[in-house]
Amino acid sequence: MSIEVKNLTYIYDSGTPNEKTALKNVNLTIHEGEFIGIIGHTGSGKSTLIQHLNGLVQPSSGTVLCDGEDIFALPDVNKGKSSKKQIRARKAEKLRRIRQKVGLVFQYPEHQLFEMTVEKDIAFGPSNMGLSKDEVNQRVEEAMRMVGLGEEYKQKSPFELSGGQKRRVAIAGVLAMKPEYLILDEPTAGLDPKGRDEILAQIEWLQKEQKTAVILVSHSMEDVAKHVDRIIAMGSGQVRFDGTPAEVFTHADELREIGLDIPQVTQLGNLLGENGYDIPETILSMDQMEAYLLKVLKR
């Protein structure tokens, strides 16, 4: 079970004066149950990359495989007997199947809320999967529990909720479709610190308890350092680094060259290291740093 990206290149406005290469020969594999952070400066290609993973954007060249199936290959049809309309319908059905497996939550997903109640909004996706009413209701209740929304929110209008609560409703709507891979594009953008921490804690719980593969796109080095197991750093449409947070953040100078930085706690660790302290590279949060320094000072 994996998503494989092979030699992926994407060019915007190909053949025009505005032609721009957004992705250049990208290769990577996302495994079942992984928690991955994708980081990159604006224009690095990270948003274009994730849109390929569930078929929203088709490569200029290269392939994307979801559990071994080429997302963009035409479905098997009898070309001599199938009309263009039938071929389009089968292609649409294939992409619908892929998008049930690979759920994508856009930045500011609350802008996509449209139903009169929270329950109806979350039910929209599974209802269009042809499920029974009982199965849809069960999925709505499960998804609400997963994102920490109680029964009392069911009949509320999503437009009356706080920013963080709206974000939870939008994520629940994707979770109700039971994706095997969950992609979140800047899920904490615009939230206050409390709302950000609550959303990230809920996402971490989902990844660990539900064994869902999570791909988190973020500008926050602190967030990815604290939560993910693997970081993919994008720069100029290419994968520049791919490894654990500790491995990636050892490349401070190279990251700054592509418009990124390292977490503040890593910067602090580097300064302490210059002053004689042996700070482990595995320390990636302030809580870890505090515990380590207290232990050192007690010696």
C-alpha positions in Angstrom: 0.0 0.0 0.0 1.7 3.2 -1.1 1.6 6.3 -3.4 4.5 6.3 -5.8 5.6 9.4 -7.7 7.9 8.6 -10.6 9.8 11.2 -12.7 6.9 13.7 -12.2 7.2 16.9 -14.1 4.5 19.5 -14.4 4.6 22.7 -16.6 2.1 25.5 -16.3 0.9 27.2 -19.5 3.1 24.9 -21.6 4.0 26.3 -25.0 3.0 29.9 -24.1 5.2 32.9 -23.1 4.0 32.3 -19.5 5.4 28.7 -19.4 6.6 27.8 -16.0 8.0 24.5 -14.7 6.4 23.8 -11.3 7.8 20.3 -10.7 10.9 18.8 -12.1 11.5 15.0 -12.2 10.1 14.4 -8.7 10.5 10.9 -7.3 9.1 9.8 -3.9 7.1 7.1 -2.2 4.5 7.6 0.6 3.9 4.4 2.6 0.9 3.2 4.4 0.5 4.8 7.9 3.3 7.4 7.5 3.1 10.9 8.9 4.9 13.1 6.5 5.4 16.9 6.5 6.0 18.7 3.2 7.7 22.0 3.5 8.8 24.6 1.0 8.9 28.3 0.3 6.0 29.8 -1.7 6.4 28.7 -5.3 8.5 25.6 -4.4 5.9 23.2 -5.9 4.5 21.6 -2.8 0.8 22.5 -3.5 1.2 21.4 -7.1 2.7 18.1 -5.9 -0.2 17.2 -3.5 -2.8 18.0 -6.2 -1.2 15.3 -8.3 -1.7 12.7 -5.5 -5.4 12.4 -5.9 -5.8 13.3 -9.6 -6.7 17.0 -9.5 -3.8 17.9 -11.7 -2.4 15.6 -14.5 1.4 15.4 -15.0 3.1 16.9 -18.0 5.2 13.7 -17.8 5.9 11.0 -15.3 3.4 8.8 -13.4 1.6 8.7 -10.0 0.7 5.2 -8.7 -1.9 4.7 -6.0 -1.5 1.2 -4.5 0.1 0.2 -7.8 -2.6 1.7 -10.1 -1.6 4.5 -12.4 -4.0 7.3 -11.5 -4.0 8.9 -14.9 -3.9 5.9 -17.2 -7.1 5.5 -19.2 -9.3 2.7 -17.9 -9.5 -0.5 -19.9 -12.0 0.1 -22.7 -12.8 -1.4 -26.0 -11.8 1.6 -28.1 -13.6 0.2 -31.2 -16.9 0.0 -29.4 -16.7 2.6 -26.6 -17.8 6.2 -27.3 -15.9 9.2 -26.1 -18.7 9.8 -23.6 -18.3 6.3 -22.2 -14.5 6.7 -21.9 -14.9 10.0 -20.1 -17.5 8.4 -17.8 -15.1 5.5 -16.9 -12.2 7.9 -16.4 -14.4 10.0 -14.0 -15.4 6.9 -12.1 -11.8 5.9 -11.7 -10.8 9.3 -10.4 -13.8 9.2 -8.0 -12.5 5.9 -6.6 -9.0 7.3 -6.2 -10.3 10.4 -4.4 -12.1 8.2 -1.9 -8.7 6.6 -1.1 -6.8 9.9 -1.2 -8.6 12.6 0.7 -7.4 16.2 0.2 -8.3 19.0 2.6 -7.5 22.4 1.0 -6.1 25.5 2.8 -9.0 27.3 4.4 -11.4 24.4 3.8 -14.1 26.1 5.8 -14.7 28.2 2.7 -16.1 25.0 1.0 -18.7 24.5 3.7 -22.2 24.9 2.2 -24.9 22.8 3.9 -27.3 24.1 6.5 -26.1 21.9 9.3 -22.8 20.3 10.4 -24.4 16.8 10.0 -25.5 17.4 6.4 -22.1 18.9 5.4 -20.2 15.9 6.7 -22.7 13.5 5.2 -22.3 15.0 1.7 -19.3 12.9 0.6 -20.4 9.5 1.9 -24.0 10.1 0.6 -22.6 10.5 -2.9 -20.8 7.1 -2.5 -24.2 5.3 -2.7 -24.1 4.2 0.9 -27.2 3.4 2.9 -28.7 6.0 5.2 -27.6 4.0 8.3 -24.0 3.7 7.0 -23.9 7.4 6.2 -25.1 8.3 9.7 -22.6 6.0 11.2 -19.7 7.5 9.2 -20.9 11.0 10.2 -20.8 10.1 13.9 -17.4 8.4 13.6 -15.9 11.4 11.8 -17.3 13.9 14.3 -15.7 11.8 17.1 -12.4 11.7 15.3 -12.2 15.5 15.1 -13.5 16.0 18.6 -16.9 17.4 17.8 -19.7 16.3 20.1 -23.3 15.3 19.3 -24.5 18.8 20.2 -22.8 20.1 17.0 -24.9 18.0 14.6 -27.7 20.4 14.0 -25.7 23.6 14.3 -25.0 25.7 11.3 -21.3 25.4 10.3 -21.3 29.1 9.6 -21.9 29.9 13.3 -18.9 28.0 14.5 -15.4 29.3 15.4 -12.6 29.1 12.8 -11.1 26.0 14.5 -14.5 24.3 14.7 -15.2 25.0 11.0 -11.9 23.5 10.1 -12.8 20.4 12.1 -16.1 20.0 10.2 -14.3 20.3 6.9 -11.8 17.7 7.9 -14.6 15.4 9.2 -16.3 15.6 5.8 -13.2 14.1 4.2 -12.7 11.5 7.0 -16.3 10.4 6.6 -15.2 9.0 3.2 -12.6 6.8 5.0 -9.6 7.7 3.0 -6.4 5.6 3.3 -4.3 8.7 2.7 -5.2 12.1 4.2 -3.5 15.2 2.7 -3.9 18.5 4.6 -2.7 21.8 3.0 -1.8 24.2 5.7 -4.6 23.0 8.1 -3.7 25.5 10.8 -3.5 28.6 8.6 -5.3 31.6 10.2 -6.0 29.9 13.5 -5.0 31.2 16.9 -2.4 29.2 18.9 -5.0 27.3 20.8 -7.0 26.3 17.7 -3.7 25.4 15.9 -2.6 23.1 18.7 -6.0 21.4 19.0 -6.1 20.7 15.2 -2.6 19.3 15.1 -3.2 17.2 18.2 -6.3 15.7 16.5 -4.4 15.0 13.3 -1.7 13.3 15.2 -4.3 11.2 17.0 -5.8 10.2 13.7 -2.5 9.1 12.3 -1.6 7.0 15.3 -4.9 5.5 16.3 -6.6 5.1 12.9 -3.3 4.2 11.0 -4.2 6.7 8.3 -1.3 8.0 6.2 -1.1 11.7 6.7 0.7 14.2 4.5 0.8 17.6 6.2 1.8 20.7 4.1 3.0 23.4 6.4 5.1 26.6 6.6 5.7 26.1 10.3 9.0 24.3 11.0 8.0 24.0 14.7 4.8 22.1 13.7 6.4 19.6 11.4 9.4 19.1 13.8 7.0 18.3 16.7 4.5 16.1 14.9 5.7 14.3 11.7 8.1 11.3 11.3 9.4 12.3 7.9 10.0 15.6 6.1 10.0 16.2 2.4 11.6 19.7 1.7 10.8 21.2 -1.7 12.8 23.8 -3.5 12.4 25.1 -7.1 10.1 22.2 -8.0 12.4 19.5 -6.7 12.7 17.3 -3.6 15.8 18.8 -1.9 15.7 16.8 1.3 13.8 13.7 2.4 14.3 12.2 5.8 13.5 12.4 9.5 13.1 15.8 11.1 16.5 15.4 12.8 18.2 14.5 9.5 16.6 17.3 7.5 17.2 20.1 10.0 20.9 19.4 10.2 21.0 21.1 6.7 20.4 24.6 8.1 22.4 26.5 5.5 21.0 24.6 2.6 17.5 25.1 3.9 18.0 28.8 4.2 19.2 28.9 0.6 15.8 27.7 -0.6 13.9 30.1 1.6 13.3 27.9 4.7 14.6 27.9 8.2 15.0 25.5 11.0 12.9 25.3 14.2 13.7 27.8 16.9 14.5 25.0 19.3 17.1 23.7 16.8 18.6 27.2 16.5 18.8 27.3 20.3 20.4 23.9 20.3 23.0 25.0 17.8 23.8 28.1 19.9 24.2 26.0 23.1 26.4 23.6 21.1 28.7 26.5 20.2 29.0 27.2 23.9 30.0 23.7 25.0 26.7 21.9 25.5 26.3 18.6 23.7 22.7 18.9 22.5 21.3 15.8 20.8 19.9 16.4 17.3 16.8 14.4 18.2 15.6 17.3 20.4 12.9 19.0 18.3 10.5 20.6 20.7 10.8 23.1 23.6 9.4 20.4 26.0 12.2 18.1 25.0 14.8 20.9 25.3 13.5 21.9 28.8 13.6 18.3 30.0 17.2 17.8 28.7 18.5 21.1 30.2 17.0 20.4 33.6 18.6 17.0 33.5 22.0 18.5 32.6 21.7 21.3 35.3 21.0 18.7 38.0 24.3 16.9 37.4 
